[in-house]
Amino acid sequence: MNESPPTDGSEHEIEFSIDRSNLYLEDTFTDLKTGTVKRFTPVLPDGSVDKARKTLFLGQASIYTPHGPLPIQNIIPAKELAQAFKRFPEAMLQAMQQLMEEADNLRQEKAAPIIQTPESRIIVP
């Protein structure tokens, strides 16, 4: 059964609105080899710099696996761009370690035996 979207503006309406109190100007810096550092400068709705909020830095890189590239990213604790470049390797290592821990946890959950009691049909992990 296919439902057409309601015409009265109810249930399925998606609202696309920008939070004008949380705007950032995004600058991207890359060496085209290892990764990318993005700088998010807080701005006011008129585009001027919002000095009341902190500039944010985000590092991005890809880990190449047998199944293809796996993107990773992490916040870089820095106050300026030069400091973000210096702390980029540490932030990417932390992101990779977190990803590996999550993968190990998923493997352990998947390997856990499933116990099913005959009288209840409830599957207990």
Secondary structure by P-SEA (a helix, b strand, c coil): cccccccccccccccccccccbbbbbbbbbccccbbbbbbbbbcccccccccbbbbbbbbbbbbccccbbbbbbbbbcccaaaaaaaaaaaaaaaaaaaaaaaaaaaaaaacbbbbbcccccccc
